[in-house]
Amino acid sequence: MGAAVAEWTVAAVLLQVAGLSLFLYGFFPVKPTLPGFSGAESYRAPSCGPVGCGEGPALPPDQLRSLYRELSEVPHVYDRLVLMVIDGLPAEFVLGRGGKPPAREMMESMPYTQSLLAGCRAVGYHAKAAPPTVTMPRLKAMVSGAIGGFLDVALNFNTQAFLDDNILDQLHTIGYKLVMLGDETWIKLFPTLFYRQDGVSSFYVKDTVEVDFNVSRHLESELAAKDWDALILHYLGLDHVGHIGGRQSNLMTPKLKEMDDVIRRIHAAVTSIQDNSHRTLLVVVSDHGMTEVGNHGGSSYEETDSLALFIGHSVESSHCSPYDQKEALQVDLAPTLALLFGIPIPKNNIGVLLPELFNSLADDQKLRTLELNSWQILRLLQKQRPAFCSEDCVDSKDDFGADMLPESTEKKLCRLLSKAFASHRSSLLHRDSNFRSVEAAGLFGAAVDSYSGFLRHASEWLSHRATDKPLYLLASAISLMIISCFSLAGIISCIFKGPPQIKVEHHSELDLDKNWHLDEVFILMGIFLYVASLGSSSFVEEEQYIWHFLTSTLYLIFLIKTVQSILKESNSTLVHRSETKTFHKNNSSYLASYKLIPGQQDGCKLYTVLIVLVAGRILRAWYQGGINWVHFPDISKILNQSDSSIVKSLQTISVLAVVVLYSVSLMLLRTRRILIIGLWLSHLSCGLLVMLHIWKSQVDTSVPINNHSTTSIAQIFYVIASISVTCTFLLSPWIFPTHSKEAEPTSSSGSNPEKAHGLNHSVFLTGVTYTMFWCLLQLLLQQPINAVPVLLILLQIISSVIYFSLEKSLHRQWVQVVAMQFLGMTGHFGLGNTNSLASIDVAGAFIGISSYSTVLSGVLMFIITYGSPLLLYLGMVVHMSVKDSNDISTPQQWSSVLSRMIALPCLLPLLVNSIALTSYTIVLLLMRNHLFVWSVFSPKYLYVCAATVCTYAGVLVIAMTGAYTCAVLSFRTRNYRDKSVDQIDG
């Protein structure tokens, strides 16, 4: 029967994986694009026929450059380009926020840049970046003007060559020589494009110095060289400073001063050689912003507030307001640069040119730039909607005053475009008549307004468009998930109603009680409440409140039931004595040597539940807000502003507490076997290594971290911990007795170990070793501020295990398993995680790694993010060891014990996760056209997928531990019986 349960469970999981894969494939397609590269056809009005590929350039670069500039009818404004990317720089550091200048500290950090803005020699924009705010998709957006698919966040760690139309390829086509220094992502995107290049890794975030020095060391020679036309500089240090210490890091001000000096050197060099053939545009941009703690990836204002600063002759003026909130989109950079340098706008661009960059042009030339941008956008619209191919769209006779009438998006865009074309033609007629009048100025203004209105509305509409979802594929995927979910529920139902040898509540008083209890009803209602909350964007953004409520309320119910049970027992001396005997009889595990009198049992039950509740309240206060309410005051913010020695002291106390708790756990086994002593020594060594790492690391990030020493310490920790856990898993079933005659006295009193078959002891040792070494790993990898939450989660696990071991008759096993799973999710948010990609801790993913590795850093990132749920799964191994076990002498009995031991700890997490995954998949499908589908619902779905992987990993550990332990003990039992038979026969 156990084998059949395992087979059906594996089949259900495979169905779920297949459904999830199909949904990911169908729901996250790439946005529709036009193939090929723009060419001479870009300078002609789009036809209403099929949109085809532009022919590749057949002319030599010089002739092609001349052709483009002749057809464009707009003189190129600049000859050379310096594109300086400061990774992670928020625009408000340079331009302020809300019309107010930056903070005084920021202005003093970049004095030269501020002098350019104040002197009206530069113009800056708050260029909104589209989520996900990670480097690779943002670079694509800047050079192509197109917004990529949402799953580019996954491809950010494995960048492939960029094959779509973009301004760099267009510049290269007309003979420009490009040089790139900095982030190697550019080299991966354009592997054959650069005349010279020197790339640095962007993911080793511990490096804040060398990563920028490797760029600046070439600066003097490159600025003096005359053999390049476009120079790209990508500085990573500021982003790394943010990841390590956040916006308020002491390293932030020196890094801003360093960037300001680079801008000064570049500007001084390019202005000294300005002439009609070397007009240089300096563009300072950032790919994204950063949150208060220095992370990014989500869609908050702080993360999407990127900088676009233009320094060149075309933006200079006699009067300006440098700190006005000039808004733009990051994709606007592509059409602006294309028109400034006389190249075709990339085919899939949805950006709109920035008019302030074209102040040096005449009015008719300005209208021509708007016309070219509109033609390019119109071609993209024709790909999306056949209505835009109608002649009526570009030559509408509708009344221009009918703006207030309700109309479709297509009609509105057609009306704006036809009005712009008409005003443009009228403006040209007035220009040809050499008659300048108020009417001509009005026509020019009307044309500009209509073009701008069309471009902005069309850009917004296109930014929310993607290829149509194949609903039949998505429906099939959801069907597979639903089948998997019901299959798991059916398996659990069969276990509850199955034969006695596999029933998990066998020989329990609850097995005869068919009534629903308050805790059981609440769990079912809580799961329903959680599923219902997934349909609200606000609840998704602040999911931590749901889990804090569910967990604290459930344990409050446990407290009420415990008090009621104690009061009930106190009224009957007979019942009191009977249950005391039962307790001493059934607890044949490691707790047997620490018998408690009834009064002590009652107090222990109350204390353990209270510890869980108090620890949960502290966890909730540690991080008050999720995404929208992150500004709420909480304990973590207070500690971040306090002296670093306080945080270090809390880290040290947490490490010492974990070491002491492991020592006490080993003492419960009452044995001095070599493995136990070795484990204690190795755990103590790992604890000392973690403390050494803590004190060598600079919590306040006032100076760059000494990578070499701390990396070596972490690597030694990994080796010792891995060997210790592996040896425990492999050897623990071999060191404890399997039969009473093998048992050795466990105390000086000579207690009779009748049922010392070793199963409980072996599973307990393995589980507690998993748990305690995992806690040390979390204390090594997590942010320093999270040391106390890790300890609190461990205390909740220990308290829950003790409580459930003392209250076996009060709660069904499935309630206990789900309660621990609730604790894991509450701890997940208690460590500062949210449903925004910005809360992922990138800095910790490089502890112990001397050079960048996608696999290793990805694994560490997963371990940090899902440290709490995985810790609770490891804690369930300890929880399995407190279950009652009878003396076992046959393999058949071992099989039934294995089924009773691991069935629910494996199946229930799979079922709860399956309900969450299936429900949210349906919600995401229903919300596919929602305004927040990419900023709220899609990031949450990535977390749901990662939580599914976490569940699989945790269940696999539980199943492998139980199966291997039972297999070894079954083998040892069989050998013992055979030897006993041989002795009798002899």
N, C-alpha and C positions, 0 to 999 in steps of 0.2 A: 504493500500500500504506500509506503514511504517513497519508493522509486517512482510509482505512478504520479504522486503529488509533485515530485521534482520534475518529471518530464512535462507535466501539464504547465507547471510554473515557467519553465524555460520556453515552452511554446508561446505562452501568453506574453512573455517579455519580448520574444522575437517579433511577434505581431506588433507590439507597441513600437519597437525600433523601426520596423518597416513603415508603419503609419507616420511616425515622426519624420522619417527621412523624406517620404513623399510630400508631406506638408511643407517642409523647409524648401524642397525643390520647387514646389508650385507657388508658394506664397511670396518668396523673396526673389522674384525675377529681376533681371537688370532692366533699367529704363529703356524705352524704345529709342534707337539711335539711327541716324542716317549713315550709311556706309561711305567709306572713302574720305577724301580730303577736299576742302574748298579750293576752287580755282578761279579762272577768269569768269565763269558763269556767276560768281557771287556779285559781280558788278552789273548784272542785268536783272531786270524785273523778273520775278518767278513766274513761270507759266502755270496754267491750271491742268497741265497734263501730269502723268505719273512723275513722281520725284525720283530722279535717277542719280547715279553716281557721277560726280564730276570727273572729267578726264584728268589723268595724272599729268604733271608738267612735262612737256616734251621739249621746252626751250632751255637753254643754258641759264644758270642762276642770274647772271647780270641782265639778260634780255627779259627774263621773267619778272625781275624786279621793276624794270622800266615799264613793262606791259601793265603790271598791277597798278603802278602809280599813275599811268596814263588813263586807265579805265576808271580808277576811283574818283578822279576829278578833285581829289583832295591832296594837297601837298603833305608829304610826311613831315611831322613836327620834330622828330628826333632821329639820330643816327645810331646812337649806342645806348645800351640798356645795362644798368646795374640793378639787379634784383636781390635785395638783402632780406632774407627770411630770418626773423628772430622767433624761434619756436616757443610757443606758449605765452607770448607777451600780450596781456590784456590791453585793449585800446585805452581803457581809462587810466592806465599808468602814464600815458602820453597826452591824451586829449581830455581827460577828466570825464565827468559823467553828469548828465542832466543839465548841460549848459554851464556847469561850474568847472573851473580849472582843476588839475590834479592836486593831490595833497602836496604840501610843501616839501616833504621828504622826496617825493617822486620828481618834482620839478628840479630840485637841487641835484638829483641823481643824473639828470639828462639836460644840463644847462645849454649845450650847443643846439640840441634838437628844439628846445623851447625857444631859443633865440631865433631860429629859422621860422617857427610858427608865428612868433610875435612880430617878426619883421616882414610878414606876408610873403616870404620866399618859399613857403611850403603849404600844402593843404592836406589835411588829414580827415579820414573817415572812420566811423565805427562800422566796419565791414562785417555784417552778420554771417557767421559760418553755419552751414546746415549740419545737423547731427547725422552720423556720429562724429564728434569732434576729436578725431584722431588724425595723425599726420598724413598718411597716404591718400585717403579720399579727399582731404582738403587741398593737397597739392594738385591733384587731378582737377579739382574744381577751379583752381586759380588759372591753370594753363589751358583748359578746354572750355570753361564756362558752363560745364554740365555738372549736374549733381548725380553722383553714382548711386548704386544700390545700397541698401542699408547694411547688407552683409559685408561691405567693404571693411567694416570694423574687424572682422575675422581675418580678412586678407591683409590687414595692416601689418601682420607679423610675418607674412610670406609674400612680399611684393612681387608682382609679375610685370613684364614689359607692357607699357601703355600703348595701345594700337589705335586709339581714337584720334580724331583730328584735334590739333592743339597748336598754340602759338609758337612753341619751340620748334616743332617740325616745320611749321610755315616759315619761320625765320631761317632755319637751316636750308630750306628749299630755295630761298632767294640768295643764298651764298653767305649768310651770316656764320661766323665762327663763334661757337659757344664754349665757355669755360665754366666748370662747376667745382666748387670747394665746399665741403661740409657734409651734411647728412647723406649717407649712401643710398637713401631711398630714391633720390634723383637718378642715380646711376642704374638702379634696378628698373626704374620706370622707363629710362631712355638709355639703354646699354650701348648704343652705337652712335650717339648724337654729339658727344662732347669732343671738342678739339683737345682740351686738357681737362684732367679731373683728379681730385684727391678726396676720396670719401672717408667718412668716419661712421662708426656704428651709432645708431640713434637709440638703442634700447638699454645700454648699460648706464642706468640713470645715476649710479653712484659717482660717476665722473662729471665734475662741474668745471674743471680747469683745462685738462688736456684736450677735451673735445672741441673747445673753442680756440685754443692755441694752435691746433693743427690747421685751422682756417686762417687765422690772422697772420701766421708766419709767412704766408704767400702774398699777403696783401700789398706790400710795398712793390714787389716785383711785378705783380699783375697790373697794378694801377699805372706803372710806368710803361708797360708793354702796349704796343699798338696793333698787335696781331689778333685781337679779339673784338667782336661786335656786341656780345652779350655776356655778362659776367654774373653768375649766380653764386651767392654766399648764403649758406644755411647754418646758422648758429644754434646749437642745442643746449648750451649751458644753462640758460635761464629756465628752460623747461625742466631740466634736471634739478635745479635748485628748488623749484616748486614741488616736485615729487618728494624731495627729501624733507623740506622744512616748511612748505606752504608759502603763501604770499608774504607773510611776516617774517620769513627767514632772515637771519642776519647776513646771509650771503646775497640777498636780493639787491640791496643798494650797491655793493661793489660790482655786481654783474651788470646792472643798469648803467653804471658809469663806464664800464668797459664797452658796452654797446654804443653808448653815446660817443665815445672816443673813436670807434670804428666809423660811425656816421660822419664825424668831423673829418677824419682822414680821407674818406672817399669823396666827400663834397669838396674839400680843398683841392684834391687831385683833379677832379673832373672840371671844376670851374677855371682852373689855371690853363686849360687847353681848349676852352670853348671857342669854336669858330663855326662857320657855316657847314663844315664837313664833319665836325665832331661834336655835335650837340648831344649831350648825354642826359638821360633821365635816370635819376636815382629813385627807386621805389623800395620803401621799407614796409614789409608786411609781416604779419604773424599768421600762422595756420589756424590757431585757436587761442582761447583764453585759458583760464584755470580757476578752479574753485578756491575757497579760502584755505583749504588744506593742500592745494597744489595739484589736484587731480583734474582730469578732463575726460571727455567721451560722451557726456550727456548733452542736454539741450537747455540748460539754465542760461540766464543772461551772462553770468560770469564766464561760462565756457564758450559761448558763441560770440562774445564780444572781441573780435579780432581787429587788428590794426591794418589800415591801408594809408600810408603816408607817401605823398608824391613831392619830389623836390626837383624842380626844373624851371626853365625860363617861361614856359607856357602858363604856369600857375602864379607867377609873380604879379603883384598888384600893389596899388598905393594904399588901399584900405582893405581890412579883413577883420573877421571875428574868429580867431583861431579856435576858441573853445565852444563855439556853437555846435550843437549835437548834429553833425552831418551824418546821415544814415545812408548806408549802401549795403549791397550784398557782396559776398566774397567772389561770386561768379562774375560780377561786373568788371573785374580786373581784365578778363580775357578780351572782350570786345574793345575796351578802352585802349589796351596796348596794341591790339591789332590795327586799329584805325590810326593810332599815333605813329606807327612804324610802317604803314602802307602795305599791310598784308591782309589777305581775306580773313574774315571772322570765322572761327571754327564752326563746322556744320551744326554741331549739337549744342552750341552755346544758348543759354537761356538768360544770360546777363544783359544788362543795359549799360551803355556807355555813360561815363561820368562827365557831364558837360563842362565842369570847371576846368578840365584839362585841355579844352579846346578854345580857350579865350583868345588865343592869338590868331584864330581863323576868322574869315569874313562870314557874314550872316548866311550867304548862300552855301558856303562850304560847311558851316555847322549843320544846315538842313540836310546836306548831302550825307553827312555822317549818320544822322538820324535815319535817313532813308535806307542806307545800306544795312544798318542794324535791324530796321523793320523788315526789309526783304529777307534777311537771314532768319529772323524769327518766324516770318510768314511761311517759309519753306518747311520749318519744323511743325508748324500748325497744320499744314496741308498733309503731313505724314499722319497726324493724329485724327483729324476730322475732315471728311470730304467736303463739308460745307465751306471751308476756306478756299476750295478750288473754284468756287463759283465766281464768274465775272462780276456779279452783283456785289460781292464782298469788297472788291478793290475799287469799284466804281459805283458806289451806292448813291441813289438819288433821294434817300430819306431826308426828312427835315432834321437839320442839325440841332434844332431847339428841343427835340423830343427826348431830353435827357431823363426826365422824371418817369417816363413810362417803363413798366416792368418789361424786361427782355431777357432772353437767354444770353449765356456767356458768348456764344458764337456771334449773335447779332450785335452785342455790345462791342466786341472787338472789331467786327467788320465796320461798324459805324465809325468808331474812332479812327480806324485806318483809312477809310475812304475820305473822312473829313481832313485828315492830315495830308493825304495826297492832293486833295483839291486846294487846300490852303497853300501847299508847297508850289503847285503850278501857278496859282495866282501871284504868289510872292515872286516867282521867277519872271512872270510877265511884267510886273512893275519894275523889276531890276533892269530888264532889257529895254524898257522905255525910258531909262535914265531919269525916272521921275520918282523922287523919294518923298514920301508923304506920311502923314499919320496913318492913313489907310494901309500903306505898305508895311509900316511897323506893326500894325494890328494883325495883318495877315501872317507876318513872320512869327509873332507871338502865338497866334492861334495854331499855326503849324507845329511849333515847338511843343505847345501844350498837348495837342492831339497825338503827336508822335510819342511824347513821354507817357501820356495816359495809356496808349495802346501797348507800349513796350512793358510798362510796369504790370498792367493787368495780364498781358500774355505771359510774362515771365512768372508771375505768381501761379497762373493756371498750369503752366507746363511743369513747374516745380513739384506739383502735387500729382502729376500724372505718372503712371507706370503701365507696363503692359497688362492687359486684362488678365485677371486671375483665371486659370482653367478650373472652373468650379467642379467639374466632374472628377478631376484629380484630387482636389482638396476634400471633396465629399468622400471619396474612396479612402483617403488618409484618415479622416475622422472616423469613418466606419471601422477601420482596423483598430484604432485606439479604443473605440467603444466596445468592440468585441473583446479586446484584451482586458479592459476594465471589468467587464462582466465575468470573464473567465476567472480572473483572480478572486472576485467576490464569490463565484461558485465554488472554487477550490476551498476557500476559507469556510464556506457553509458546509461543505462535505466533511471538513475536519471536525467541526462542531457536532455534526450529526452522525459521524462515522462510527466504526466499531470501537470498543473500549480501548484497544491497544494503541490507538492513535489520538484519542480525544485528549485535548490539552488540559481540560479541567478534571481529569480522571481522579477519582477518590477525593474530590473536593466537595465541601458543603455547597458551594455555589453551583456544582454540577446538578444538584437536585432542585435548585431555585430557578424557576423559569420566569420570574418577574424581572421587569426592567428596573434598574436602580438609577438614582439621580445622576451619578457620574457618567453612566452609560448614555443616558438620554442627552446629557449636556454635550458629550463628545460628538454625537451624531448631529445635534443642532449646531454645534460649533463648526463642524465641517461644512454643513449647509450654509452657514453664515459666511464662511470664508469664500466658498464658491460664488455666492451672490455678490460679495464685495469686489470680485475680479472684474465685474462689468462697469465699475466706476473708476475713472481716471484718478480722482482724488484719493480713493482708497488704495489704488495701486501705488501711487506716489508715497503714501504714508502707511504702508502695509504693516509696519512694526507695531502700530497700535492694536491691530487685530490680534496679533500673536501674543502681545503682552496681556491683553484682556482674556483671551482663551486660556492661557497657561495659569495666570494668577487666579482666575475664577475656578478652574478645575482643581487646583491645589487647595483653594479655600473650601471647596466641597469635600475634598479629602479630609481637611481639618475638622469640618463639621461631623462627618461620618465617624472619624476617630474619637472625637469627644463623646458622641452618642454611644459608641461601642464601649468606651471606658465606663460611662455612667451606667450602661446596661449591665456590664459585668460586675460592677460594684454592688449591685442590688442582689446578687445571688452568689453566696459563698461557694455553693456546689459547682456552679458553672465556672467560677473563678479558678477553683482547684483543678477541675477537669481540663480546662483549656491550658493551664500551666503545665500539666502532665503532657498534654498533646504537644505543646511547644517543645518541651525538652526531648520528647521522643522523636519528633519529625525533623528537628534541626540537627542532622547528622553531618552537616557541612563544617566548614572552617569556623562557623560561629558557635559550634557546640562547646568548644573549650572556654567560651566566655558566656556562660549561662547567666541570664538576668532574672531576678525575682520579678513577680508581676508588677509591682510598683515601678521598678526600673524600666520594664517594658513599656508601660504607659507613658512615662516621661520621655523615653527615647522616641516613641512614635510622635508625640507632640513636638518635640524639639526638631526632629528631622523635617517635618512639614513646615514649621516656622522658619527654618533655615532657608528652605526653598523659596518661601514667600518673601522673606527679607532680601535675599540675594536677588530675586527677580525685581523687587522695587528699586534696588540700587542700580541694576542693569538698565532699567527704564530711564532712570535719571542720568545715566552716564552719557547717553546720546538722546536728547529729547526729540529732535526733529528729523524727518527723513529728507525729502527733496524741497518741498515748499516751505517748511518750517525749520530749516536748518539753522536759522538765525536765533532760535530759542536758546536761552542760557542753560547750560548743563555742566555736569562735573568735568567732562573732558575739556571744555573751553576754559574752565577755571584753572585746571592743571597745566594746560598749554601756556597760559600766561604766567604761571608761577615759576619759581626757580627750578632749574633742571635737576638739581640734586634731590628734590622731592620726588620727581618722576623716577629717577634712578633708584631711590630708596624703595619706592613701591614695587619696582621691578624686582629688586633683590629680595624683598619680603615674599613676593609671589613665588619666586624660584625656590626659596628655602621652604615655604609651605608645601610645595609639590614634593620636594625631596623627603620631608618629614612624613607626609601622608603615605608615600610609597613605602617608607621604612615601617610604619605602623601596619600597613597592609601585609607586608611580608611576615611580620611578627605574628599575625593571626594564624599563619600556617603552622606555627610551632615546630619548625624543623630547621636543622642546620646543614642541609645538603649543600654540596659545592655549588650547584646551579643557583640556589637562592642567594648565597653569599656573593657569588660573581655578579648576579643581577643588581644586588644592592650597591656593590662597588662601582659598577658601570653607570648606574643611574646617578650616583653621587658625583662621578667624574663628569657626566653630561651636565649636571646642574652647575658644577664649578665652571665648566666651559661657557655655559650661557651667561653666568655672572661676569666672567672675564670679558665676554663679547659686549655685554652691557656697559661696562666701565671703560672699555677701549673706544666704544662708539661715542660720537659727540651728539648728545641728544639735542642740544641747542643749535647744531649745525653752524656754529660760529666759524669753524674752519673745515675744509674738506676732510672727509673721512679717510683714515689710513686704510686703504683697501686691502693691502697685502696681509697685515696682521689679523684683521677681523675675518678675512676670507679664509685664512688657514685655520682659525679657531672653528669657524662654522663647518669646514670640511671635515675636521677631526670629529666634531659632534655627529655629523651625518654617518660617518663610518662606525663609530662606537654604538650609536643608537640602532643602526641597521643590523649589526651583528647581534646585539643583545635581543632585539625583538625576534629575529629569525631563529636564534638558538632557543628562545623560550617557546616559540610555536612548535619547533621540531622535538624538543627534549622533554617538555613538561609532562606529556602523557606517559613517559617512561620512568619517571622518578618517584611517583606515588604508588602505594600498594593498590592492587586490584581486588584483594580478598582479605578477609579479616585475619587469617593466619599469617599473612605477609606483613601485617601492620606492626609498627613498632610503637611502644608507649609514647603518647604525646604529652604526658605530664607526669610529674613525680607522684601524683595521687594514684597512678595506675588505672586510669579510666579505661573501660572496655570498649575498644573501637570495633564494634560488631560489624558495621557497614562501611568500613573505610575502603571502598572500592576505588577511590582516587579520582572519580569523574569530577566531582565538585571542586576538589582541590586543584586539579589540573586546569579546568576551565577558568577558575578564579585567578590563578597565577597568570595565565595567558592574558585574560581580559584586563587585569589591573596593570600588567606590564604594557599592553597596548596603550591604555588610557594615560598612564603617567608619563611615558616617553612622548606621546603625542602632545601632552600639555607642555613639556619642555620645548618641543619643536615649535609650538605656537608662541611661546614666550621668546624664542629666538627670532621668529619671522615677523610677528605682528608689530604694529607701531608701538613704541614705548608706552603710549597712553593706554593701550589695551591690556596691559599686564594684569591689572586687578579684575577686569571682566573675565579673562581666561580663568583665573582662580575661582571666581564666583560660579562660573559654569561648572567647574570641577566639583565644587562643594555641592551644587545642586544634584549632580549625578550621584555622588556618594550618599547624600541624604536620601535620595529617591530609592537607591538600591537597599539601603538599610531599612527604610520605611516599608518597602514592599516585602522584604524578607520577614519583617515582624508582623505584617498585616496580610498574610496570605489568604485568609478566609474573608477579607473585607472587599477586595477588588478582584475582578476577573483578570486573567493574564492579558487579554487583549486591551483592557483599559490601561494596564501598566505600560505596555509597549507603546501605545498611542500617547500616553502622558509623557514618556521620555522623548518621543518624536516632537511633541509640542515644545519641550524644553530646548531641543536642538534648534528649532526655527526661531524661538525667542532669543536664544544666544546668538544666532546669526545676525540679527539686527542689533543686538546688544553690543556687538563688536564694531558698530558703525557702518555696517553694510546697508545699502538701499537698493532700489530697483533702477538706479541710474548707473550707467557705465562709469561715471566719474568717481564712484566710491571704491572702485577696484584699486587695491594697493599695488602699484607697479614697483615701488622702491624695494619692498621686501622680497620681491621675486628674484633679486640678484644677490641676495646674501649667500655667500659661499660659492659664488660662480665667478671665476677669474676672467672669463671672456664670454661674450654673448652666445647663448644657445637657445633657439626657439623652443625646443622640447623641454629642457630643464627649467627655464624661466616660466614656461607655460604651466608645468606641473606645480612649481612653487606658488604661482599665482592662484591656481585652483585650490591648493592646500590652505593658503591664507584666507581666501574668500569663503570657503566652506569648512573652515576649521571647526566650528561649533557643531553643525549637523554630523560631521564625521566623528567628532568626539563622542557624541551621544550614541552613534552606532557601535563604537568601540566599548562604550559603557554598557551596552546591552549584552555584551559577552560576559561582563561581570554579573549582570542581572541574571543571566542564564544559570550561573553557578549557585544561586540561592534557591533554586527549585529543588523540591524533595526528590530523592532518588533512592530506590530500593536496591538490595543486593542483586547483582546480575550475574548469571552464570551461563547463559546461552546466547549465541549470536542473534537469535530472534528477539530476545529481550533488549539487546543493544540497539537493534533497528527501531524498536518502538520508542526507546528512550530518546534516540536521535530525533525521531519525528516530533515527540512532545517538546524537546528542547529547542529546536530551531524553527519549527513550522511557523508559529506566529511572529517571532522576531524577524523572520524573513518576509513573510507574506503580507503582514499588515503595513509595513513601510512601502512595499511595492503597490499595494492597493490605494493607500492614501495619496501617494505620489501620482498614481495613474488617474485618480479622480481629479486632482489639481491640473495635471497635464491635459487631460481630455477636455475638461471644462474650459480652461483658458484657451485652448486651441479653438474651440467653438466661439468663444468671446472674440478672439482675434479675427476670426473670419467675419463675424458680424460687424466688427469695427474697422473693416478694411478701408472704408471711405471716411473714417472719422478724422477730425482735424489733428488729433494727437496720436495717430496710428504709428508714426515713426519716432516721435519724441517720448511717448509714454508706454504704449502697449507693446511695441516691438522690442525695446530693451528688456522689458519684463519677460517677454517670451524667451529671450536668450538666457535669462536667469532661470526660468522654468526648465529649459533644456539642460542647463548645467546642473540644476538640482536633481534632475533625472539621472544624470551620470553619477552624481554623488550618492544617490540611493542605490544604484547598481553596485557601486564600489563598496558601500557599507554592508549591503546584504551579502555580497560575495565574501567579505571577511568573516561575517557571522557564520555563513554556511560552511566555509572551508575550515574554520576553527572547530566547529562542532563535528563535522564529518571526520576530519583527521583524528581528533581526540578519541571519538568513539571507535574508529577503525583500529587505532593502536591498542586501546584498552580491550577491545574485543579479541584482538590477536593475542594479547597477553593473557586474557582470561582463558582462552582456548588452550594455550600452551600449559597454563597452570593446571587445568583439568586433566590434560593428557598426562602430565607428570604425576599427578595424584593417582590416576588410574594405574600407571606403570608401577608406582610404589606399592599400591594395594595388591596388584598381581604378583609383584616380586615377593 
